[in-house]
Amino acid sequence: MKTSKFSISRNLLLGAFFLLSTFAVNASKSNEKKDFVEEEAFDTKELIFHHITDSHSFHIAGDMALPLPIILWTENGLVTFMSSEFHHDIDGKTIVEKNGMKFVNVHEKIYQLDAGASSVTFDAEHHPTNAKKPLNFSITKNVFSMFLSMAFILLIFLLSARSYKRSNNNMPSGIGKFMEPIILFIRDEVAIPNIGEKHYGRYMPFLLTLFFFIWINNVIGLIPFFPFSSNLSGNIAFTVTLALFTFIITLFSSKKYYWKHMLWMPGLPVPMKLFLAPIEFMGMFIKPIALTIRLFANITAGHIIVLSLISLTFIFKNYFVGVGSVVFVVFISVIEVLVVAIQAYIFTMLSALYFGQALEEEH
Amino acid sequence: MELITPEFGLIFWTGISFLILLFILKKFAWKPILNSVNTREQSIKDALAAAEAAKREMENLTADNERILKEARAERETLLKEAREIKTKMIADAEEDAKVKADKLIANAQAAIETEKKAAISELKAQVANLSLDIAEKVVKAELSNKDKQLKLVEDMLGDAKLN
C-alpha cells in the first residue's frame, strides 16, 4: 500500500516535471527566435566533469578557492608550491618556475615543460610532445577531502572508544551509542556469516575501517558545499586502492582448498575442470575489479545525476524548471543517502565474502 | 577516459591514509570497542546462565522438599502401621499368656483339689474305719455283757454261716 502510494506520487511528479520542461523548451525556443541573441552556451559536460574529477585547488564560491599544496617528484628531486601560483589557470597558460623547471596546469594535470617550450602541445593520442608528466603527489581536492574524512573518523571512533573506557559496565555513551549498532551490524551481519565464527575476529578491524572510510567519504561527497562536495569515493584511484587491499588480504589468507577449488574444481569431470580453471582464475582478478567499478560507477553516477538536474535550470533558464529540478535534486539526494550507505555495505560485505571463500576448508 | 584512469598520486595517498587509519583505529578504537562489547555480551550471557542455574536449583529444592515430605509421610504411615501391629500383637500375646497362666492355675488348682480330695477321702476312710472299730467295739462290748446275748450272737453267727 505504502509503496503504491509512493510510486503514484512519483509518477505524478515525473509527469509534472516533463510537462514543465517541454513547456520551458518551447518558451526558450520562442525567445531565441525573437531576440536572435547568441548567448554563450552553458557547457553542462564541462561543469559536471570539473566537479567529478580531481583538482589542485578547492573551489569554495565565486572566485574564492582554497589553494592546496602541489608536490611533484621530478628528476631533480621534490618540488613543492601552492596551487594559487597558477592563478586558477587550467589551460596551461600560466607557467610556474621552480628550481629552473617550468610547470603548467592543463586541465588539472601538471606538466613539466621541456626547455624552450612555453605551452604544451599534444599529439593525436593526447601524449604531450614537448613536456613530461612528473610524479604527482599533490594534496589535491580529493586528498584534502580524504584527510578531512580521516579526521572525522578518528574523532568519531576515538570518542566512541573513550566512552566505553569511561563507563564502568562497558556501556557506551554519547556518540558511541550511535556507532555500536553499526559496528555490531558489521560484525553480526557481514563478518560472522561470511567469514565464520572462527576467523572473523582477525578481519574485523579491516572491515570496520573499510566500511566507515567508504561511507564517511560517500557522505562527504553528498554534502554540496565547502569543505565537502568532493567526489573522492567516485574516483577510480580511490576505489582501486581499496579493492587492492581486499585482493591482497584475500591472497594472504587463502588456504590450499581455495586454490584447489579454483584450479582443479573437485567433483567434476576432467574436461569440465580444464574448462573452468581459466574462468575461475580470471574470476580471482575480476572480483576486485568489479569492486572497483561498482563503487566508482555508483558514486560518480549519483554526482552526475544531481549535477545534471541542477544544470537543467541553467540550460532552460526557467523558474518552473528550476523548481522542478530542485524537487528532483532533493528526491535523488534522499535516495543517494541510501545508496552511499548500501555501496559501503556492499563493498564491505563482498570483501568479507572473498575472505570467507579464501579461508574455506575442505569439507 | 580521464575518468577511468587512476591517478598515481591519489592511489598513493589513499593507500597511506587507509593504512594509517587502519592502524590507529585498530589499536585505539576497534580493539577497545570490540573488547568492551564482547565483555559485556559475555557478562550478559553469564548472568543469564547464572539465573537459569538458580532457577534450576530452586526447582530442585522444591522437588527435594516435596520428596522429603512424601518420605516423611510414608515413614509416619509405616510407623503408625507398625505401632498398630505391635499393639495387636501385644494384646494377642497378653491374652495368650493370660490364658496359659489361667489354664495352668486351673490345672494346679484341680490337681490340688484332687490331692486334697484324695487325702480327705483317705482320712475319712481311716476315720470311718476307726469309728467302725469303735462302734464295733462298743457293740461287741454291749452284746457280750450278758450270757444270753453272747449265746445268741454265737447262734446268729452260726446261722449266718450256715446260710452262707
Interface residues (C-beta under 8 A of the other chain):
Chain A: F49 I52 T53 D54 H107 L135 N136 F137 S138 I139 T140 N142 V143 M146 F147 M150 I153 L154 F157 L158 S160 A161 Y164 K165 N169 N170 M171 P172 G176 M179 E180 I183 L184 R187 G201 M204 P205 F206 L208 T209 F213 N235 I236 A237 F238 V240 T241 L242 F245 F296 T300
Chain B: E2 L3 I4 T5 P6 E7 F8 G9 L10 I11 F12 W13 T14 G15 S17 F18 I20 L21 L22 I24 L25 K26 F28 A29 W30 K31 P32 I33 L34 S36 V37 T39 R40 S43
